């Protein structure tokens, strides 16, 4: 159960993180400085905590699964949100 919880936390964090990355890409492409700076700050902060969480555990498969699946879902969500935010 603990492994599922860790994988779920990484899954949710990666959805948010990859969503922010997609929003950030569009903000940079549109030269939206403030949106880019805010998303850069959030991306860097979240990456710090993800790296820290993964580094504290030796059993990595469940973490990898949550990380990768969250990244894929986050890209879909981020592309959708970036279109809504910038249209």
Secondary structure, 3 states (H helix, E strand, C coil): CHHHHHHHHHHHHHHHHHHHHHHHHHHHHCCCHHHHHHHHHHHHHHHHHHHHHHHCCCCCHHHHHHHHHHHHHHHHHHHHHHHHHCC
